[in-house]
Amino acid sequence: DLADLLSRLAQHYWRLKGNAKGLNPNVGPLRIIDGTYVKLPKNALNWTAISKDSCGIKLHVRIVAASANSIFPEKMIPSTGNVADSDAVNHIIDADGALYVMDRGYAHKTKMGGWIERNVQFLVRIRKTFKMETLESYEPTHPKVTKNELVSILTREEPVRYIEFIDDDGIPFHLITNRLDLSEEEILEAYKNRWYVELFFKWLKQHVKVSHLFSHSPVGIWNQMYIALITCALAEIMRLIHQPTKNSWTFLSTVQQFLFSSINALVKDFNRRLRKSKGRQKVPKTEPKTIRFGEDFAIVSPITRKHFIDKEKAKKRKEKRKR
């Protein structure tokens, strides 16, 4: 099935990126989880309505930031638009040693307790009203951090780290993580890198066009969403094999140029040697081409656009003289 195909592509990706240490070697690879909403036409109101006039689905996606220039969609579970993020998260989270970064929609105590029990490493933004008990307080060392505490989430005995910081716009953020070894700087940087998933969703909607549906049946829509992620996965794998120094957008643009050509033509373009630029060259003057009008088998009275432009200018000059 398509979910299994995406999983096998993820395995192939890691064979190519086996030595990747993440954006920060001390933190390790980041697995970022988030959801995005895809609006559906009104003929889907009978099965995925979120109000009387609106309907849509959600894509709950897990991407991995293996390195600064490589983002890969590893897992996805689609759902109707009324499914909460926290209800879908355990379908795409594993105890694999990576740090899972998530936003407020996933800050559920029961889920956190399960992750701690399964040894899942996580960094989650919580709401200000999140109830916890302070076990120990530390003096913040980062200028943006206002609180650094060891806390209990009350549903588990194991302590977790609580960080409160203020961003450049003065907005307070509240984070919880069970990675007690990370510094304040590393925690803030890891959460900041959650933005990679937002950029991925933007890229997915703009370039893979997931909002343009080819089927309106539930199964057809789910298949199209999986195919969209498989397309992204294949593009990234091909980029790593053929043009690892190029960014994803440049690579995809090249692929689109050869969309109706053979794979051999595409690979040949990947491997061609680029010539050094000689700078801006003077364009040589060329003689105008003689046009054969075919007077032998047609009635031809050649006239160019310039004729009408000149005629209009002459008319304006004549009118001007009359004034």
ABEGO torsion letter per residue (X at the ends): XAAAAAAAAAAAAAAAAAABAEABAAAEBBBBBBBBBBBBBAAAAAAABABAABBEBBBBBBBBBABAABBBBABBBBBBAABBAAAAAAAABBBAGBBBBBBAAABBAAAAAAAAAAGBBBBBBBBAABBBBBABBBBBABAABABBBBBBAGABABBBBBBBBBBAAGBBBBBBBABAABBAAAAAAAAAAAAAAAAAAAAAAAAAGAABBABABAAAAAAAAAAAAAAAAAAAAAAAAABAABBAAAAAAAAAAAAABBAAAAAAAAABBBBBBAEBBBBBBBBBBBBBAGAAABBBBBBBAAAAAAAAAAAAAAAAAAX
